[in-house]
Amino acid sequence: MKSIWNINLFRLFGIQLQLHLTFFILILFVVYQGGSKDGISGGIWGLLIIILVFVCVVLHELGHCLAAKRYGVHIHRILLLPIGGMAQFGSIPRQPQRELIIALAGPLVNFTIVGMLYFLSGSPERLLIDENYYNLSDTLSLLLVFNLIMGCFNLLPVFPMDGGRILRALLALKFTYLKATKLAIYIAKPLAIIGFIMGIFYLDNWIMAGVFAFIFLGGEIEYRMVRLRESFIGFKVCDVVSRYFLSLDSGCCVRDAINLMSQYPSQDILLIDEKGFRGIVRPDVVRKLAQKKKRSNELLYNHCIHNPTILQGDWILEEYSDIIYQASQNIFPVLDRDTLIGVIDRKNIQETIAWIRLRVG
């Protein structure tokens, strides 16, 4: 899944590591804070610390990813955001034991780092009296505390934290996966509300309140996604493909897209030529270009999504549901090997499945 906001860094164990552009805001803030307090050396140490912190974040996410790969789960990427890291998987195995291992792997990495840093730097108690942090010993102690907090915080039994997934896995030993998710969310919501109230009224910490507000909403999002994936079970991508879609040659100009969309509004356009599928043009982009007559002769290819997510017809639909509903594109070209056989329009997937079930029933 490509985005102008994400920068590809490198691959670790075959997993793409991406950096969100907003991450640079955090870097600038940390460097500014360190520089305003201790000059150039403070800015350099601040930069070093934030890099080391996010190395630990990447290791945490790698723990999840490598455990998931052991069970054949496809790993799409690890995305680094100012608030932390996010590993994006295919469908998590429905076996509770496997989800339990995958969820525990991340915090286990943090606690392993804590043990290693304790061996190297000893107890971090001196951080209570030394607030400089700009030396190797205190930096290691700071990382020790960070990993301890990160490991423990992720074990909170709330979504989207690892503890919420651990709780669901344990509940799924007795209940269905969907019901286990619902019960885990019911348990998590009061904890999220308590954390939110404590953040505002007792600790005067709006960041903490914001985190728990996100956690509260994260539970609802998780339940909806699980319910959505449940409806996809038993279907392949090719089962919900539409053979009807708008297309133009990649050599066409903006004016051609305007003429086409005047007859078929609000539909994405595929760009195709002798080389095959070349990109997707979104209707909102065409509308903006249509307001500027001087741009009507511009090449349409210059305004398309050049590297969209492409699906194969024989792929399991459930495994790609998260990607489909989180991507910036609305339609997804579907190939049978190298041949374009149609598209999936995410607005119509559930309706298509409902009609298939009615026909079969």
PyMOL commands that set and color helices and strands:
alter all, ss='L'
color gray80, all
select helices_A, chain A and resi 23-70+96-121+124-128+136-154+162-171+177-202+206-232+237-240+254-263+283-290+293-295+300-303+317-326+349-360
alter helices_A, ss='H'
color red, helices_A
select strands_A, chain A and resi 6-12+15-20+75-81+84-89+246-249+269-273+276-281+311-312+331-336+339-345
alter strands_A, ss='S'
color yellow, strands_A
deselect
rebuild
show_as cartoon
